[in-house]
Structure formats: C-alpha cells, structure tokens
Amino acid sequence: MSLVKISNLKKHFAIKSGFFNRETGSIKALDGIDLEVQEGETLGLVGESGCGKSTLGRVLLRLLPASSGKVEFMGRDMSGLSESQMKEMRKNIQIVFQNPYASLDPRMTIRDILSEPFQVHGIASGAELNKKVDELISLVGLSVVMLDRYPHEFSGGQRQRVGIARALALRPKLIVADEPVSALDVSVQAQILNLLLNLKKEFNLTYLFIAHNLDVVRYISDRVAVMYLGRVVEIGDCQAVYNKPLHPYSKALISAAPVPDPQYAHTDRIILSGDLPSPANPPSGCRFHTRCPMAQDKCKVDDPILREIEPGHFSACHFAEDLK
C-alpha cells in the first residue's frame, strides 16, 4: 500500500537580478518527480549534491511549497490542505534534520524540546507530559537525567538521538531522514543507523532516507531511488540496483563508492566526463547525455521516461536493456 504518492512534482526557485529585482530564470530543483513510498518500507534517495534530494523531502513535508504537481499522503492531496489541516497531518509525518547542532534550539533544555510537540498539539501536560518525555528519551538510549541539560552539553550523536526522539514524539507513520548521519563520526553513524532500524521494527515506521553515502543507504534501505538533476533516473529493490544498475549514472555512482580496503578497490571505476550541468539550464533530451559514456544522438533529443525494465526495477534510459 502506498503511503506517499508523488506525481509530476516540480519545485522551481526564481533567479532575480537587476535594480528592479526582476525574475530572469529559475533553478529547476525538482522537475517532474514521480515516486511512491510504500507503507512500512525504507526508501533510500541518493544522488550527487545539488540533485534535489533534500528539496524533495522539504516539499513532501510542505516546508517548501511545490511549484506544481501533487503529493498525496495517506490518500490525501497535501497541497489542498489548510494550515489547521496540515497541522493535524504533521502528527503523521516528521523529519530528522541533517545537522544535529543547528536543528535544536540552544536556549531550550532537552525536556523543553521534547515537550514542545505534545504541547503544540494539546496532547499532554503536567505529570502526564513528564512521563511521556521520560519514555521518549529512554527510547533513543539516553538517560532521563539528561533532560534538564542544554544541547551544547551533548555530543553530535547524542543530539541526533534527541532529534530522533522529537520526531518520534507523536508516533508518526512517516519520517523523512535528511542525511541524518552525514555529520557524525563513522562509529556513531553505525549506532544511529541501528537505532533507526530498531525503532522502525518497534513502531512500524516508514522512512524516506536521504543520503549521499551509498553504503549507508544500502545498509538501511529496502528500495533505492537515484536522482540526477531534479529527476528520478532509476528506482528498484536495493540489492537489484546495487548489483545490477540499469542506468549509466547509477552505475558510475556505485563504481565511485569508496571501499575500506584499497586491495579490493573497484577495478571498473567509471570516470564521468564534464561537470554537472546547471539546474537553471538543464540539457535537452536526456539530462545525463552530456556526461554519459553510452550517449547517442537520440539521447540529445528524446527525454527518456522512467519505465519498468525488470519486475519492480525502473530506469529512465533509452538503452537500459543493454545494461541488463
């Protein structure tokens, strides 16, 4: 069952210049996204910096307004919801931010931070509120004695645990995890990932897990969607995408992933030519053709659609069958 359904979603940011601040163009951060997140799954979202991953997460949460297209959550079109309806909807959809240092108010104690969701939604107060906050901090492996401390008294991993606890407070159905471990040490990353997996099992959570670290995504995800320049170019079962990518960009991305032991480094590393095109002026046809080693004349003209190449495995490449 689809918990989230995204249809032809676009988010363009205006480029303004001159004395009169006139609009001279737009950054096409998202330019026609079609995506579904199934209930109970972890969908990993990967791609180079600037491809639109975090923008997609924020538009999904309606932290940013969409330029056009539709986001349906639990069968409801979120774009048509009023502020009061959206407030009610946010009980079911939360976010864990990338930076645990910037996402917590330094003037509030941890108790105040974790109490806020219950107070905003009028769920608990007094002794009941304190009990819920005590349970919440224990869920993420921290002691209740830490509740009256301030964020600056915690390590990065501990702060991210607080961020996860805050996201869990209202028992949401979906959590958007926006690069939740990229700012942490490697050993701490493993602890946070295992915590997220345990919480998923305990509360039947659904994750949209945004990351650029391919090993992290492979460890935690059920399915993977690969983004390039504002579009989803491949999506499928995690192992299928990693073991047999059906888009040249996915193949290059996976070949570039570092390995712990240089002795086992990739011998088939694919080096892409050229730089990432500007999202303000994306190439015609296939957006990847300017860097693709398989590009042909057709790629410069025809924009490939995301199509099913193998059961459950989709690719937006004219020559995906040649990669099978």
C-alpha positions as CSV (number, residue, x, y, z in Angstrom):
1,M,0.0,0.0,0.0
2,S,1.3,3.4,-1.0
3,L,1.7,5.8,2.0
4,V,3.1,8.6,-0.2
5,K,2.4,9.1,-3.9
6,I,4.2,11.9,-5.7
7,S,3.0,12.8,-9.2
8,N,4.9,15.2,-11.6
9,L,6.2,17.2,-8.7
10,K,8.1,20.4,-9.6
11,K,9.9,23.0,-7.5
12,H,11.5,25.9,-9.3
13,F,13.3,28.7,-7.4
14,A,13.2,32.1,-9.1
15,I,16.5,33.8,-10.2
16,K,16.2,37.5,-9.8
17,S,18.7,40.2,-10.8
18,G,19.0,43.9,-11.6
19,F,17.8,47.0,-9.9
20,F,14.2,46.1,-10.1
21,N,14.9,42.5,-8.9
22,R,13.2,41.0,-12.0
23,E,12.9,37.3,-12.5
24,T,15.4,36.3,-15.2
25,G,15.1,32.5,-14.9
26,S,14.6,29.7,-12.4
27,I,16.5,26.9,-10.7
28,K,14.7,23.6,-11.6
29,A,15.5,21.8,-8.3
30,L,12.7,19.3,-8.9
31,D,11.4,18.9,-12.5
32,G,8.8,16.2,-12.8
33,I,9.2,13.7,-9.9
34,D,7.0,10.5,-9.9
35,L,7.6,8.4,-6.8
36,E,5.8,6.2,-4.4
37,V,6.7,5.2,-0.8
38,Q,5.2,2.0,0.4
39,E,3.9,1.7,4.0
40,G,6.5,0.0,6.2
41,E,9.4,0.4,3.9
42,T,12.6,2.4,3.9
43,L,13.1,4.1,0.6
44,G,16.7,5.4,0.1
45,L,17.1,8.5,-2.0
46,V,20.7,9.0,-3.4
47,G,22.4,11.3,-5.9
48,E,25.1,14.0,-6.2
49,S,24.9,17.2,-4.1
50,G,22.5,19.6,-5.8
51,C,20.4,16.9,-7.4
52,G,17.3,17.9,-5.4
53,K,17.2,15.2,-2.7
54,S,16.7,17.5,0.3
55,T,14.3,19.8,-1.6
56,L,12.1,16.8,-2.3
57,G,12.0,15.9,1.4
58,R,11.1,19.5,2.3
59,V,8.4,19.8,-0.4
60,L,7.0,16.5,0.8
61,L,6.6,17.9,4.3
62,R,5.3,21.2,2.8
63,L,8.1,23.1,4.5
64,L,8.6,24.4,0.9
65,P,5.6,25.0,-1.4
66,A,5.6,23.0,-4.7
67,S,5.6,24.9,-7.9
68,S,3.3,22.3,-9.5
69,G,2.4,18.6,-9.2
70,K,0.8,16.6,-6.4
71,V,1.9,15.0,-3.2
72,E,-0.6,12.6,-1.7
73,F,-0.1,11.3,1.9
74,M,-2.5,8.6,3.2
75,G,-4.6,9.2,0.1
76,R,-5.0,13.0,0.7
77,D,-3.6,15.7,-1.6
78,M,-1.4,17.8,0.8
79,S,-1.4,20.8,-1.5
80,G,-5.1,21.5,-0.8
81,L,-4.9,21.3,3.0
82,S,-5.5,24.4,5.1
83,E,-3.0,25.3,7.9
84,S,-5.1,23.7,10.6
85,Q,-5.5,20.5,8.5
86,M,-1.8,20.5,7.8
87,K,-1.0,20.8,11.5
88,E,-3.1,17.7,12.1
89,M,-1.4,15.9,9.2
90,R,2.0,16.7,10.7
91,K,1.3,14.3,13.6
92,N,1.9,11.5,11.0
93,I,4.8,13.0,9.1
94,Q,8.0,14.2,10.8
95,I,11.7,14.9,9.9
96,V,15.1,14.3,11.3
97,F,17.4,17.0,10.1
98,Q,21.0,16.6,8.8
99,N,22.7,18.9,11.3
100,P,22.2,17.9,15.0
101,Y,23.9,21.2,16.0
102,A,21.6,23.5,14.1
103,S,18.3,21.6,14.5
104,L,17.9,22.0,18.3
105,D,17.2,25.4,19.9
106,P,20.3,26.2,22.1
107,R,18.1,28.2,24.5
108,M,15.8,25.3,25.4
109,T,16.6,22.3,27.6
110,I,16.1,18.8,26.2
111,R,13.0,18.5,28.3
112,D,11.5,21.6,26.7
113,I,12.5,20.4,23.2
114,L,10.8,17.1,23.7
115,S,7.8,18.6,25.4
116,E,7.0,21.0,22.6
117,P,5.3,18.5,20.2
118,F,2.9,17.4,22.9
119,Q,2.1,21.0,23.9
120,V,1.7,22.3,20.4
121,H,-0.9,19.6,19.6
122,G,-2.5,19.7,23.1
123,I,-1.8,16.0,23.8
124,A,-0.4,16.1,27.3
125,S,0.5,18.4,30.2
126,G,1.8,18.2,33.7
127,A,2.7,14.8,35.1
128,E,1.5,13.0,32.1
129,L,3.7,15.2,29.8
130,N,6.8,14.5,32.0
131,K,6.1,10.8,31.9
132,K,5.8,10.8,28.1
133,V,9.1,12.8,27.8
134,D,10.9,10.4,30.1
135,E,9.7,7.4,28.0
136,L,10.8,9.3,24.8
137,I,14.3,9.9,25.9
138,S,14.7,6.3,27.1
139,L,13.5,5.1,23.7
140,V,16.6,6.6,22.0
141,G,19.1,5.3,24.5
142,L,19.6,8.4,26.6
143,S,19.1,8.8,30.4
144,V,16.3,10.8,31.9
145,V,19.0,12.7,34.0
146,M,20.0,14.4,30.7
147,L,16.6,16.1,30.2
148,D,17.5,19.3,32.1
149,R,20.7,19.9,30.1
150,Y,21.1,22.1,27.1
151,P,22.1,20.9,23.6
152,H,25.6,22.3,23.8
153,E,26.3,19.8,26.6
154,F,25.8,16.8,24.3
155,S,27.9,15.2,21.6
156,G,26.8,15.1,18.0
157,G,25.5,11.6,18.2
158,Q,23.5,12.4,21.4
159,R,22.0,15.5,19.8
160,Q,20.9,13.4,16.8
161,R,19.3,10.9,19.2
162,V,17.3,13.9,20.7
163,G,16.3,14.9,17.2
164,I,15.1,11.4,16.5
165,A,13.2,11.4,19.8
166,R,11.5,14.6,18.9
167,A,10.4,13.2,15.5
168,L,9.0,10.1,17.3
169,A,7.0,12.1,19.9
170,L,3.7,12.0,18.1
171,R,4.2,8.4,16.8
172,P,4.2,9.4,13.1
173,K,3.7,7.0,10.2
174,L,6.5,8.5,8.0
175,I,9.8,10.0,9.0
176,V,11.9,11.9,6.4
177,A,15.5,11.4,7.5
178,D,17.5,14.0,5.7
179,E,21.2,13.0,5.8
180,P,20.8,12.0,9.5
181,V,24.3,10.6,9.9
182,S,26.5,12.5,7.5
183,A,27.7,15.0,10.2
184,L,28.6,12.2,12.6
185,D,31.7,10.1,13.1
186,V,31.7,6.6,11.5
187,S,31.3,4.7,14.7
188,V,28.5,6.9,15.8
189,Q,26.8,6.6,12.4
190,A,26.5,2.8,12.9
191,Q,24.8,3.4,16.3
192,I,22.3,5.8,14.9
193,L,21.5,3.6,11.9
194,N,20.9,0.6,14.2
195,L,18.7,2.8,16.4
196,L,16.6,3.8,13.3
197,L,16.3,0.2,12.3
198,N,15.1,-0.9,15.8
199,L,12.6,1.9,16.0
200,K,11.2,1.0,12.6
201,K,10.5,-2.5,13.8
202,E,9.1,-1.4,17.1
203,F,6.7,1.3,15.7
204,N,6.2,0.0,12.2
205,L,7.7,3.2,10.8
206,T,8.2,4.2,7.1
207,Y,11.4,6.1,6.2
208,L,12.3,8.3,3.3
209,F,16.1,8.1,3.9
210,I,18.0,10.8,2.0
211,A,21.8,10.3,1.8
212,H,24.8,10.6,-0.4
213,N,26.7,7.8,1.3
214,L,25.9,4.7,-0.8
215,D,27.0,2.2,1.9
216,V,24.7,3.8,4.4
217,V,21.7,3.6,2.0
218,R,22.5,0.0,1.1
219,Y,22.5,-0.9,4.8
220,I,19.2,0.6,5.8
221,S,17.0,0.7,2.6
222,D,14.5,-1.7,1.1
223,R,14.3,0.2,-2.1
224,V,16.5,2.8,-3.7
225,A,15.7,5.8,-5.9
226,V,18.6,7.5,-7.8
227,M,18.2,11.2,-8.6
228,Y,20.0,13.3,-11.2
229,L,19.4,17.0,-11.8
230,G,15.9,17.1,-10.4
231,R,14.7,13.8,-11.8
232,V,14.5,10.2,-10.6
233,V,16.5,8.2,-13.1
234,E,16.3,4.7,-11.5
235,I,14.3,3.0,-8.8
236,G,14.2,-0.5,-7.6
237,D,14.9,-3.1,-4.9
238,C,18.1,-2.1,-3.0
239,Q,20.1,-5.2,-3.9
240,A,18.9,-5.1,-7.6
241,V,20.0,-1.5,-8.0
242,Y,23.4,-2.1,-6.4
243,N,24.2,-5.4,-8.0
244,K,22.8,-4.6,-11.5
245,P,22.2,-0.9,-12.0
246,L,20.1,-0.2,-15.2
247,H,21.1,3.4,-15.7
248,P,24.6,4.7,-16.6
249,Y,24.5,7.3,-13.9
250,S,23.7,4.8,-11.2
251,K,26.5,2.5,-12.5
252,A,29.0,5.4,-12.3
253,L,27.8,6.4,-8.9
254,I,28.1,2.9,-7.4
255,S,31.5,2.4,-9.0
256,A,32.8,5.6,-7.3
257,A,31.8,4.4,-3.8
258,P,35.0,4.0,-1.6
259,V,35.9,0.7,-0.1
260,P,37.6,0.2,3.3
261,D,40.5,-1.9,1.9
262,P,42.3,-0.5,-1.1
263,Q,43.2,-4.1,-2.1
264,Y,39.6,-4.6,-3.1
265,A,39.1,-1.2,-4.8
266,H,36.9,-1.1,-7.8
267,T,38.8,-2.1,-11.0
268,D,35.9,-0.9,-13.2
269,R,35.7,2.6,-11.8
270,I,33.7,4.8,-14.2
271,I,35.0,8.4,-14.5
272,L,32.3,10.7,-15.8
273,S,33.5,13.5,-18.2
274,G,32.5,17.1,-17.7
275,D,30.7,18.8,-14.8
276,L,27.2,18.6,-13.5
277,P,25.0,20.9,-15.7
278,S,23.3,23.8,-14.1
279,P,19.7,23.1,-12.9
280,A,18.9,26.6,-14.2
281,N,19.6,25.4,-17.8
282,P,19.4,21.6,-17.9
283,P,20.3,19.9,-21.2
284,S,17.7,18.9,-23.7
285,G,16.7,15.3,-24.2
286,C,18.2,13.0,-21.5
287,R,19.7,15.2,-18.8
288,F,22.6,12.9,-18.4
289,H,23.7,12.7,-22.1
290,T,26.4,15.4,-21.6
291,R,28.3,13.1,-19.3
292,C,27.1,9.6,-20.4
293,P,29.6,7.1,-21.9
294,M,26.6,5.4,-23.7
295,A,25.1,8.6,-25.2
296,Q,23.9,8.6,-28.8
297,D,22.1,11.2,-31.0
298,K,18.7,10.0,-29.7
299,C,19.7,11.0,-26.2
300,K,20.2,14.6,-27.1
301,V,16.7,15.0,-28.4
302,D,14.3,12.5,-26.7
303,D,13.7,12.7,-23.0
304,P,13.5,9.1,-21.7
305,I,10.6,8.2,-19.4
306,L,11.0,6.1,-16.2
307,R,10.0,2.6,-17.4
308,E,10.0,-0.9,-15.9
309,I,12.9,-2.8,-17.3
310,E,12.7,-5.8,-14.9
311,P,9.9,-6.6,-12.4
312,G,9.9,-3.7,-9.9
313,H,13.1,-2.2,-11.4
314,F,12.6,1.1,-13.3
315,S,15.1,3.1,-15.4
316,A,15.0,6.4,-17.4
317,C,17.4,5.4,-20.1
318,H,16.8,4.7,-23.8
319,F,19.4,1.8,-23.6
320,A,18.7,0.3,-20.2
321,E,18.3,-3.1,-21.8
322,D,21.9,-3.0,-22.8
323,L,22.9,-2.9,-19.1
324,K,21.0,-6.0,-18.1
